[in-house]
Amino acid sequence: MKVALESYLSDINIDAQLNSSQRQLSLAISAIADKQEQSLPLNLCLVLDRSGSMGDKPLEIVKKAAIGIIEKLKIRDRISVIAFNHQAEVIVPNQSVTATEPLKEQIQLIAADGGTSIDEGMRLAMKEVAANNQNCVSRIFLLTDGENEHGDNNRCLKLAELASEYNITIDTLGFGEHWNQDVLEQIADSAKGSLAYIEKPEQAITEFAKLFSRAQSVGLTNSRLTVELMPKVRLAELKPVAQVFPETIELPVRLEGNYFTVRLGDLMTDRARIVLINLYINQLPPGKHKIAAVQLGYDDPGTNQQDLHSDILAIEVESQGQYQPQSQDLVQNHILTLAKYRQTQIAEAKLQNGDRLGAATMLQTAAKTALQLGDQEGATILQTNATRLQVGKELSKSDRKKTRLVSKTILQE
């Protein structure tokens, strides 16, 4: 397995007459598989909400979705299953998939009852996955339909951060209308996973299958990006680094001197992680200048190798006495993707503060940005919600969840 690291600048030229120039650096990072290479072994844990509100049809469909995942696993894969209400229980201890029928039978016995403690489910899941977290793709699928009324949301976020440190990815699935979108999004973002919204019970099977396909496409794990900034180059002060694909995530930066590092997690073979970095470049004399050096660290479970590194990629600009812009549309799309996310965040904050008109205006702006990206479905959802606010209607919980989802991704992807 190889790593692909490509760079694009919003404009490869700068004006030598200016004291400072702003540029966005876009990095596309993915794994490249040789034709003979197979998918990596999975170390998967399903964490299922079995609280009373999941009774009858919802839980039955979720169990069917979980069994569908079990049937797709190979002998070299490992599986564990946790069910939680106000407590958590190991239904299937971490084990190799040698016989699926006993696993299915255990899942079928899960019954709905009690309240919700998400962090207890996460705690047991991490214990099961960590027991065999070597030379594989370790993932947790966490599904819940409710608020964490018997748990501690701060503990959830700390567990998600710990999962990232131990190279365990957590994908979250919100079922129905009553789950906390802030908590599930923060869990997924911290543990380098994705957030899915199951609006109707029958969508559970499709959403589980999407996450499973994504896990199967992982080729390299534990990736972390290190960037060295040259003299006269600095990061923007506010939120300078973000991932814009496959989901938009603000990435925390660890800055030490002129170096900074960001954790990215698993690298897939079928889609790149795209990172956008906002830079300021002080005045430079005419000529070519190196402004940054980029390197990726990663693990290759397929060859049992850890702490590998890509070649160092030099980022250069041309400082021109007679400046001629040479912008790249690809980077502009990445900038718009991040803008859509941030515009929607501003709209949500205004709505929480009671500024309905301000929220509607920002949702309209986000809808226009989505249209510029060709994201027709996202634009429709954002504009519809803006119109509802303008005519004095409330946004339902479902409306708000859809708004959050389309701010982070393009649905047709």
Kinemage of the C-alpha trace (Angstrom):
@kinemage 1
@onewidth
@group {chain A} dominant
@subgroup {mainchain}
@vectorlist {calphas} color= white
{ca met a 1} P 0.000 0.000 0.000
{ca lys a 2} L 1.272 3.431 -0.954
{ca val a 3} L 0.292 6.946 0.080
{ca ala a 4} L -0.756 9.701 -2.318
{ca leu a 5} L -0.062 13.289 -1.249
{ca glu a 6} L -0.947 16.092 -3.660
{ca ser a 7} L -0.907 19.855 -3.110
{ca tyr a 8} L -2.753 22.756 -4.679
{ca leu a 9} L -2.476 26.494 -3.913
{ca ser a 10} L -5.364 28.904 -4.364
{ca asp a 11} L -2.917 31.021 -6.407
{ca ile a 12} L 0.638 29.922 -7.140
{ca asn a 13} L 1.740 33.534 -7.709
{ca ile a 14} L 1.974 36.421 -5.227
{ca asp a 15} L 2.476 40.132 -5.707
{ca ala a 16} L 6.027 41.180 -4.779
{ca gln a 17} L 4.702 44.679 -4.022
{ca leu a 18} L 2.384 43.587 -1.210
{ca asn a 19} L 3.429 43.423 2.427
{ca ser a 20} L 1.322 40.304 2.983
{ca ser a 21} L -0.554 37.794 0.812
{ca gln a 22} L -3.163 35.251 1.893
{ca arg a 23} L -3.172 31.833 0.254
{ca gln a 24} L -5.070 28.595 0.873
{ca leu a 25} L -3.125 25.365 0.560
{ca ser a 26} L -5.211 22.311 -0.283
{ca leu a 27} L -3.781 18.834 0.365
{ca ala a 28} L -5.376 15.664 -1.032
{ca ile a 29} L -4.300 12.560 0.900
{ca ser a 30} L -5.263 8.958 0.171
{ca ala a 31} L -4.027 5.365 0.100
{ca ile a 32} L -3.168 3.641 -3.176
{ca ala a 33} L -3.608 -0.123 -3.329
{ca asp a 34} L -1.763 -2.422 -5.683
{ca lys a 35} L -4.106 -4.603 -7.737
{ca gln a 36} L -3.306 -7.740 -5.761
{ca glu a 37} L -3.823 -6.145 -2.344
{ca gln a 38} L -6.945 -7.146 -0.406
{ca ser a 39} L -8.925 -5.087 2.062
{ca leu a 40} L -7.479 -4.947 5.557
{ca pro a 41} L -8.834 -7.037 8.446
{ca leu a 42} L -11.557 -5.224 10.368
{ca asn a 43} L -11.774 -4.968 14.141
{ca leu a 44} L -15.349 -3.752 14.415
{ca cys a 45} L -17.575 -3.012 17.382
{ca leu a 46} L -21.291 -2.280 17.044
{ca val a 47} L -22.638 -0.160 19.905
{ca leu a 48} L -26.432 -0.264 19.884
{ca asp a 49} L -28.891 1.797 21.881
{ca arg a 50} L -31.457 -0.528 23.488
{ca ser a 51} L -33.242 2.076 25.622
{ca gly a 52} L -37.021 1.994 25.925
{ca ser a 53} L -37.536 4.508 23.128
{ca met a 54} L -35.965 2.020 20.683
{ca gly a 55} L -38.805 -0.449 21.305
{ca asp a 56} L -40.638 -2.409 18.627
{ca lys a 57} L -39.824 -1.490 15.005
{ca pro a 58} L -36.738 0.745 15.524
{ca leu a 59} L -34.740 -1.842 17.461
{ca glu a 60} L -35.842 -4.691 15.214
{ca ile a 61} L -34.595 -2.860 12.130
{ca val a 62} L -31.343 -1.899 13.864
{ca lys a 63} L -30.796 -5.559 14.793
{ca lys a 64} L -31.451 -6.495 11.166
{ca ala a 65} L -28.888 -3.898 10.054
{ca ala a 66} L -26.350 -5.265 12.559
{ca ile a 67} L -26.927 -8.822 11.354
{ca gly a 68} L -26.412 -7.591 7.794
{ca ile a 69} L -22.969 -6.343 8.842
{ca ile a 70} L -22.180 -9.671 10.535
{ca glu a 71} L -22.975 -11.501 7.302
{ca lys a 72} L -20.473 -9.381 5.380
{ca leu a 73} L -17.532 -10.057 7.694
{ca lys a 74} L -14.720 -12.418 6.709
{ca ile a 75} L -12.973 -15.026 8.850
{ca arg a 76} L -9.956 -12.739 9.359
{ca asp a 77} L -12.202 -9.966 10.724
{ca arg a 78} L -13.093 -9.472 14.375
{ca ile a 79} L -16.428 -8.376 15.828
{ca ser a 80} L -17.840 -7.292 19.155
{ca val a 81} L -21.297 -5.992 20.039
{ca ile a 82} L -22.308 -3.720 22.925
{ca ala a 83} L -25.899 -2.883 23.890
{ca phe a 84} L -26.627 0.006 26.231
{ca asn a 85} L -29.484 1.715 28.000
{ca his a 86} L -28.743 3.397 31.344
{ca gln a 87} L -26.095 0.668 31.659
{ca ala a 88} L -23.997 -1.152 29.075
{ca glu a 89} L -23.529 -4.846 28.380
{ca val a 90} L -21.149 -6.858 26.193
{ca ile a 91} L -23.449 -8.920 23.976
{ca val a 92} L -20.669 -10.363 21.813
{ca pro a 93} L -17.110 -10.262 23.211
{ca asn a 94} L -14.369 -9.368 20.711
{ca gln a 95} L -13.747 -12.490 18.612
{ca ser a 96} L -12.823 -13.777 15.177
{ca val a 97} L -15.712 -14.353 12.818
{ca thr a 98} L -15.630 -18.128 12.536
{ca ala a 99} L -19.367 -18.821 12.805
{ca thr a 100} L -22.016 -16.171 12.279
{ca glu a 101} L -25.169 -17.951 13.508
{ca pro a 102} L -24.318 -17.746 17.248
{ca leu a 103} L -23.535 -14.024 16.786
{ca lys a 104} L -26.879 -13.413 15.092
{ca glu a 105} L -28.690 -15.254 17.857
{ca gln a 106} L -27.114 -13.055 20.525
{ca ile a 107} L -28.094 -9.917 18.639
{ca gln a 108} L -31.668 -11.119 18.233
{ca leu a 109} L -31.984 -11.425 22.025
{ca ile a 110} L -31.403 -7.677 22.577
{ca ala a 111} L -34.558 -6.091 24.025
{ca ala a 112} L -35.505 -2.440 24.550
{ca asp a 113} L -35.752 -1.117 28.106
{ca gly a 114} L -34.536 1.709 30.348
{ca gly a 115} L -32.769 5.032 29.746
{ca thr a 116} L -29.618 6.129 27.887
{ca ser a 117} L -25.950 6.259 28.909
{ca ile a 118} L -23.883 6.653 25.753
{ca asp a 119} L -20.524 6.931 27.520
{ca glu a 120} L -20.988 3.534 29.193
{ca gly a 121} L -21.492 1.987 25.766
{ca met a 122} L -18.410 3.775 24.457
{ca arg a 123} L -16.320 2.684 27.430
{ca leu a 124} L -17.064 -1.021 26.929
{ca ala a 125} L -16.662 -0.717 23.166
{ca met a 126} L -13.185 0.766 23.465
{ca lys a 127} L -12.195 -1.965 25.906
{ca glu a 128} L -13.306 -4.662 23.449
{ca val a 129} L -11.685 -3.050 20.395
{ca ala a 130} L -8.430 -2.200 22.201
{ca ala a 131} L -7.950 -5.858 23.118
{ca asn a 132} L -7.052 -6.651 19.485
{ca asn a 133} L -6.003 -3.341 17.982
{ca gln a 134} L -2.963 -4.427 15.977
{ca asn a 135} L -2.493 -4.614 12.193
{ca cys a 136} L -6.141 -3.997 11.400
{ca val a 137} L -8.751 -1.291 10.890
{ca ser a 138} L -10.373 -0.626 14.271
{ca arg a 139} L -13.796 1.016 14.119
{ca ile a 140} L -16.772 1.599 16.358
{ca phe a 141} L -20.269 2.159 14.950
{ca leu a 142} L -22.219 3.986 17.662
{ca leu a 143} L -26.001 4.265 17.248
{ca thr a 144} L -28.367 6.109 19.568
{ca asp a 145} L -31.814 7.669 19.370
{ca gly a 146} L -31.757 9.805 22.506
{ca glu a 147} L -30.119 12.294 24.790
{ca asn a 148} L -27.470 11.018 27.179
{ca glu a 149} L -29.668 11.598 30.233
{ca his a 150} L -28.012 8.919 32.386
{ca gly a 151} L -24.487 9.654 31.170
{ca asp a 152} L -21.892 12.397 30.938
{ca asn a 153} L -21.394 14.153 27.591
{ca asn a 154} L -17.970 15.460 28.594
{ca arg a 155} L -16.914 11.898 29.287
{ca cys a 156} L -18.137 10.921 25.805
{ca leu a 157} L -15.868 13.542 24.260
{ca lys a 158} L -12.890 12.504 26.377
{ca leu a 159} L -13.413 8.878 25.325
{ca ala a 160} L -13.569 9.987 21.671
{ca glu a 161} L -10.259 11.846 22.038
{ca leu a 162} L -8.759 8.750 23.658
{ca ala a 163} L -10.038 6.604 20.805
{ca ser a 164} L -8.235 8.838 18.315
{ca glu a 165} L -4.987 8.507 20.254
{ca tyr a 166} L -5.338 4.708 20.147
{ca asn a 167} L -6.101 4.720 16.404
{ca ile a 168} L -9.752 3.751 16.865
{ca thr a 169} L -12.256 5.487 14.597
{ca ile a 170} L -15.800 6.149 15.839
{ca asp a 171} L -18.660 6.616 13.382
{ca thr a 172} L -21.893 7.874 14.930
{ca leu a 173} L -25.460 7.258 13.799
{ca gly a 174} L -28.307 9.415 15.096
{ca phe a 175} L -31.623 7.556 14.953
{ca gly a 176} L -34.898 9.515 14.817
{ca glu a 177} L -35.255 13.128 16.007
{ca his a 178} L -34.273 13.226 19.681
{ca trp a 179} L -30.517 12.583 19.699
{ca asn a 180} L -28.044 15.340 20.507
{ca gln a 181} L -26.450 16.412 17.216
{ca asp a 182} L -23.715 18.430 18.933
{ca val a 183} L -22.523 15.457 20.995
{ca leu a 184} L -22.629 12.886 18.181
{ca glu a 185} L -20.900 15.263 15.778
{ca gln a 186} L -18.148 16.049 18.272
{ca ile a 187} L -17.613 12.342 19.006
{ca ala a 188} L -17.266 11.572 15.297
{ca asp a 189} L -15.045 14.591 14.614
{ca ser a 190} L -12.720 13.868 17.546
{ca ala a 191} L -12.406 10.176 16.649
{ca lys a 192} L -11.960 10.953 12.922
{ca gly a 193} L -15.198 9.271 11.895
{ca ser a 194} L -18.424 10.368 10.225
{ca leu a 195} L -21.911 11.349 11.386
{ca ala a 196} L -24.980 9.707 9.837
{ca tyr a 197} L -28.638 10.644 10.286
{ca ile a 198} L -31.252 7.880 10.232
{ca glu a 199} L -34.463 9.855 9.853
{ca lys a 200} L -36.676 6.806 9.286
{ca pro a 201} L -36.071 3.310 10.755
{ca glu a 202} L -35.792 1.623 7.353
{ca gln a 203} L -32.758 3.803 6.518
{ca ala a 204} L -30.696 2.058 9.204
{ca ile a 205} L -29.730 -0.828 6.931
{ca thr a 206} L -28.488 1.529 4.201
{ca glu a 207} L -26.527 3.749 6.613
{ca phe a 208} L -24.832 0.783 8.295
{ca ala a 209} L -23.899 -0.599 4.870
{ca lys a 210} L -22.379 2.770 3.857
{ca leu a 211} L -20.218 2.872 6.978
{ca phe a 212} L -19.138 -0.719 6.461
{ca ser a 213} L -18.146 -0.006 2.855
{ca arg a 214} L -16.131 2.969 4.046
{ca ala a 215} L -14.336 0.847 6.651
{ca gln a 216} L -13.507 -1.738 3.992
{ca ser a 217} L -11.927 0.935 1.791
{ca val a 218} L -9.312 1.879 4.416
{ca gly a 219} L -5.777 1.153 3.222
{ca leu a 220} L -3.592 2.980 5.753
{ca thr a 221} L -4.216 4.003 9.354
{ca asn a 222} L -3.069 6.456 12.025
{ca ser a 223} L -2.172 9.175 9.535
{ca arg a 224} L -0.870 12.510 10.794
{ca leu a 225} L 0.181 15.498 8.762
{ca thr a 226} L 3.267 17.544 9.633
{ca val a 227} L 3.855 20.915 7.989
{ca glu a 228} L 6.987 23.051 8.295
{ca leu a 229} L 6.439 26.742 7.576
{ca met a 230} L 9.305 28.692 6.075
{ca pro a 231} L 10.399 32.113 7.404
{ca lys a 232} L 7.923 34.890 6.507
{ca val a 233} L 5.038 32.364 6.424
{ca arg a 234} L 2.492 31.960 9.206
{ca leu a 235} L -0.825 30.300 9.895
{ca ala a 236} L -4.006 32.337 10.080
{ca glu a 237} L -4.859 33.011 13.707
{ca leu a 238} L -8.437 31.678 13.792
{ca lys a 239} L -9.250 28.079 12.771
{ca pro a 240} L -6.409 27.858 10.233
{ca val a 241} L -6.761 24.155 9.324
{ca ala a 242} L -9.849 22.167 8.350
{ca gln a 243} L -10.743 18.973 6.563
{ca val a 244} L -13.266 19.644 3.786
{ca phe a 245} L -13.772 16.132 2.383
{ca pro a 246} L -15.250 13.560 2.890
{ca glu a 247} L -16.726 15.615 5.768
{ca thr a 248} L -15.981 19.139 6.894
{ca ile a 249} L -14.205 19.124 10.252
{ca glu a 250} L -12.293 21.882 12.020
{ca leu a 251} L -8.933 20.283 12.823
{ca pro a 252} L -7.090 21.124 16.039
{ca val a 253} L -3.501 22.178 15.390
{ca arg a 254} L -0.448 21.453 17.515
{ca leu a 255} L 2.004 24.267 16.741
{ca glu a 256} L 5.628 23.964 17.876
{ca gly a 257} L 7.891 26.694 16.549
{ca asn a 258} L 7.504 26.722 12.784
{ca tyr a 259} L 6.043 23.184 12.674
{ca phe a 260} L 2.465 22.067 13.168
{ca thr a 261} L 0.844 18.643 13.212
{ca val a 262} L -2.735 17.480 12.685
{ca arg a 263} L -4.167 13.986 13.122
{ca leu a 264} L -6.208 12.654 10.207
{ca gly a 265} L -6.899 8.997 11.055
{ca asp a 266} L -7.638 6.310 8.470
{ca leu a 267} L -6.796 6.852 4.803
{ca met a 268} L -9.132 5.357 2.214
{ca thr a 269} L -8.346 4.021 -1.245
{ca asp a 270} L -11.552 5.236 -2.902
{ca arg a 271} L -11.606 8.852 -1.701
{ca ala a 272} L -9.054 11.356 -0.483
{ca arg a 273} L -9.047 13.288 2.734
{ca ile a 274} L -8.768 16.911 1.691
{ca val a 275} L -7.207 19.353 4.139
{ca leu a 276} L -7.362 23.123 3.661
{ca ile a 277} L -4.719 25.323 5.316
{ca asn a 278} L -5.008 29.117 5.534
{ca leu a 279} L -1.601 30.818 5.227
{ca tyr a 280} L -0.232 34.350 5.249
{ca ile a 281} L 2.968 35.085 3.328
{ca asn a 282} L 5.003 38.197 4.049
{ca gln a 283} L 6.526 40.224 1.212
{ca leu a 284} L 9.045 38.223 -0.816
{ca pro a 285} L 11.451 39.435 -3.535
{ca pro a 286} L 10.689 38.414 -7.118
{ca gly a 287} L 11.438 34.770 -7.890
{ca lys a 288} L 10.454 31.289 -6.726
{ca his a 289} L 10.220 30.662 -2.997
{ca lys a 290} L 9.592 27.584 -0.895
{ca ile a 291} L 6.892 28.477 1.640
{ca ala a 292} L 6.237 25.107 3.307
{ca ala a 293} L 7.310 21.470 3.488
{ca val a 294} L 4.679 18.759 4.006
{ca gln a 295} L 5.098 15.174 5.159
{ca leu a 296} L 2.644 12.455 6.122
{ca gly a 297} L 3.215 9.849 8.824
{ca tyr a 298} L 1.102 6.688 8.810
{ca asp a 299} L 0.844 2.982 9.660
{ca asp a 300} L 0.446 0.166 7.121
{ca pro a 301} L -1.442 -2.728 8.771
{ca gly a 302} L -1.193 -4.749 5.563
{ca thr a 303} L 2.579 -5.090 5.990
{ca asn a 304} L 2.605 -4.806 9.813
{ca gln a 305} L 4.643 -1.588 9.588
{ca gln a 306} L 4.208 1.436 11.813
{ca asp a 307} L 5.481 5.021 11.818
{ca leu a 308} L 6.121 5.177 8.076
{ca his a 309} L 6.621 8.513 6.328
{ca ser a 310} L 5.949 9.878 2.869
{ca asp a 311} L 8.482 11.812 0.873
{ca ile a 312} L 8.663 15.482 1.826
{ca leu a 313} L 6.549 17.635 -0.469
{ca ala a 314} L 7.817 21.190 -1.083
{ca ile a 315} L 5.227 23.953 -1.552
{ca glu a 316} L 6.401 26.883 -3.692
{ca val a 317} L 5.088 30.235 -4.881
{ca glu a 318} L 6.297 32.639 -7.536
{ca ser a 319} L 6.699 36.225 -6.324
{ca gln a 320} L 6.146 38.563 -9.265
{ca gly a 321} L 7.017 42.198 -9.763
{ca gln a 322} L 4.229 42.343 -12.332
{ca tyr a 323} L 1.686 40.121 -10.636
{ca gln a 324} L -0.454 37.833 -12.805
{ca pro a 325} L -2.987 35.761 -10.842
{ca gln a 326} L -3.021 32.034 -11.503
{ca ser a 327} L -5.809 30.704 -9.333
{ca gln a 328} L -7.026 27.096 -9.187
{ca asp a 329} L -10.750 26.341 -9.332
{ca leu a 330} L -10.288 23.128 -7.341
{ca val a 331} L -9.048 25.042 -4.310
{ca gln a 332} L -11.837 27.590 -4.708
{ca asn a 333} L -14.343 24.730 -4.402
{ca his a 334} L -12.641 23.611 -1.202
{ca ile a 335} L -12.831 27.168 0.147
{ca leu a 336} L -16.553 27.273 -0.676
{ca thr a 337} L -17.093 23.915 1.039
{ca leu a 338} L -15.618 25.280 4.255
{ca ala a 339} L -17.574 28.521 3.841
{ca lys a 340} L -20.863 26.591 3.603
{ca tyr a 341} L -20.082 24.818 6.870
{ca arg a 342} L -19.129 27.999 8.717
{ca gln a 343} L -22.074 29.991 7.355
{ca thr a 344} L -24.429 27.291 8.642
{ca gln a 345} L -22.710 27.328 12.027
{ca ile a 346} L -23.246 31.099 12.253
{ca ala a 347} L -26.908 30.599 11.340
{ca glu a 348} L -27.331 28.034 14.114
{ca ala a 349} L -25.691 30.343 16.655
{ca lys a 350} L -27.984 33.216 15.636
{ca leu a 351} L -31.027 30.978 15.948
{ca gln a 352} L -29.987 29.877 19.434
{ca asn a 353} L -29.688 33.556 20.399
{ca gly a 354} L -33.197 34.310 19.114
{ca asp a 355} L -32.081 36.147 15.957
{ca arg a 356} L -34.406 34.403 13.501
{ca leu a 357} L -33.928 36.960 10.714
{ca gly a 358} L -30.157 36.810 11.033
{ca ala a 359} L -30.284 32.994 10.986
{ca ala a 360} L -32.474 33.025 7.865
{ca thr a 361} L -30.089 35.391 6.089
{ca met a 362} L -27.086 33.194 6.853
{ca leu a 363} L -28.933 30.048 5.750
{ca gln a 364} L -29.728 31.792 2.462
{ca thr a 365} L -26.054 32.660 2.082
{ca ala a 366} L -25.123 29.026 2.774
{ca ala a 367} L -27.705 27.895 0.195
{ca lys a 368} L -26.109 30.140 -2.446
{ca thr a 369} L -22.697 28.734 -1.547
{ca ala a 370} L -24.060 25.199 -1.923
{ca leu a 371} L -25.370 26.094 -5.387
{ca gln a 372} L -21.922 27.374 -6.380
{ca leu a 373} L -20.601 23.952 -5.399
{ca gly a 374} L -23.255 22.164 -7.449
{ca asp a 375} L -24.786 20.837 -4.243
{ca gln a 376} L -28.422 21.135 -5.323
{ca glu a 377} L -29.886 18.976 -2.550
{ca gly a 378} L -28.000 20.848 0.152
{ca ala a 379} L -29.048 24.192 -1.317
{ca thr a 380} L -32.702 23.120 -1.330
{ca ile a 381} L -32.623 22.077 2.346
{ca leu a 382} L -30.830 25.262 3.434
{ca gln a 383} L -33.111 27.576 1.444
{ca thr a 384} L -36.261 25.766 2.605
{ca asn a 385} L -35.258 26.226 6.231
{ca ala a 386} L -34.384 29.885 5.618
{ca thr a 387} L -37.833 30.446 4.133
{ca arg a 388} L -39.510 28.764 7.102
{ca leu a 389} L -37.781 31.129 9.476
{ca gln a 390} L -38.660 34.143 7.345
{ca val a 391} L -42.398 33.350 7.454
{ca gly a 392} L -42.346 32.834 11.218
{ca lys a 393} L -42.278 29.034 11.369
{ca glu a 394} L -40.131 27.003 13.738
{ca leu a 395} L -37.493 24.572 12.514
{ca ser a 396} L -38.262 21.026 13.622
{ca lys a 397} L -35.592 18.824 15.178
{ca ser a 398} L -35.413 16.977 11.866
{ca asp a 399} L -34.906 20.268 9.976
{ca arg a 400} L -32.025 21.222 12.253
{ca lys a 401} L -30.374 17.824 11.899
{ca lys a 402} L -30.615 17.936 8.110
{ca thr a 403} L -29.121 21.431 8.158
{ca arg a 404} L -26.159 20.202 10.185
{ca leu a 405} L -25.646 17.221 7.904
{ca val a 406} L -25.696 19.194 4.643
{ca ser a 407} L -23.292 21.734 6.155
{ca lys a 408} L -20.705 18.973 6.610
{ca thr a 409} L -21.002 17.043 3.368
{ca ile a 410} L -22.595 16.865 -0.067
{ca leu a 411} L -25.410 14.333 0.203
{ca gln a 412} L -25.093 12.866 -3.290
{ca glu a 413} L -21.521 11.858 -2.409
